[in-house]
Every structure is written in C-alpha cells, then in structure tokens.
Amino acid sequence: MKLLPYNKINDKVYDIRAYIFIIFVCIVLTGATIVLPMFFALPKWIYLNIAGIYIFTYVSGLLPSIIFILFIQAVLFKVDIAYVFFSYSLILNMINIIIISLCADRERFIFTRFIISGVIMTLFSKMIAAFISNIMSAGGQSFEYLFSLDVFIGQAKIYIVSAAAAYLLLSIFNKFYKKSGKN
C-alpha cells in the first residue's frame, strides 16, 4: 500500500488537495489534544497522544515537521498556554519528529514501521528530552523517575496508541483517496 499523497511515479509530486486535507487533519488532532483536557477529564494516554504530529511527520518529512511544531509552539506561547518558547514539550516533540522521520519509509506504508518508532520513542524520547531540558535550564534535576516501570508503561501507551491511530487514519485516507491515472 502506498502512502498518499506521496507519488513516486511522478517523482515525488504531491497532490495539493490531499496534502492540504492531511495538514488540516493534523492541525485538528493536535489542537484537540491541547484543548480537550481543558474541558474534559481524559486519560493521559489520550490527551498526550501525538497522532497529528505523527501523521504530519510521516507525510511531510523532517524539516516541514519541525516548522509545524515550531508554529504550534508559537501559537501556544502567544495564547499563554506555553509559558516559555523552548519548553520541555517542544524539545520532546522535536525528538519524536526526528525518531519518526528516521523510522518512516515513505515509499512503503508498513504498520511495523509505525510500531517500531513508537517503541523507540517509548525507550528514548523522554530520557533525551529530560536531559536536554536539564542542560538548557542549568538545573540539577534527578532522572531516577525516568527508569521506573510506570513511566515506561505510560510512555508505551502514549506512543504506541499514537502510532496505531496515525496508521489507522492514514489507512482510511488511502482507502478513500483515489488518485486518477497511474495508481
């Protein structure tokens, strides 16, 4: 199964309508994870999901995804949801984007690639982000909590559910998106 709007036959030409739709879905998903916890009591693995960022990174690649997350952070900073621009969550999202980009195979749409990136993020994202955040804030933060089983299970729920949701949404999109001509 090919991931659309990527089209290798036409030398990586994007169908702009499909791409805009995917960006819109990513913005809605990312916005919902930010806004919904303000009004509803949701489990942590739901409101911390990164399905929108996951989809955007898988479809767009590394550089557009970094720009996307910087834009999201700027909006959060502007509306006083984020109190500092270079926050822990920005660092964590950047690390996640790098991991997703390294694991993504844009020519083949394979579920295992999504799950592998979820597992890698479970094992390393929070640890690396906490370390970088600690260096940036010149703090003497303890990292013992990062090695607890509860933290790993919580991270696994967040990242593997996000990976599965991103795969499911992109599969649905691929099923209904009919490209005229070569596919």
Summary of the structure (lengths in Angstrom):
residues: 183
radius of gyration: 17.0
end to end distance: 10.4
largest distance: 59.1
contacts: 529
relative contact order: 0.16
helix: 73%
strand: 0%
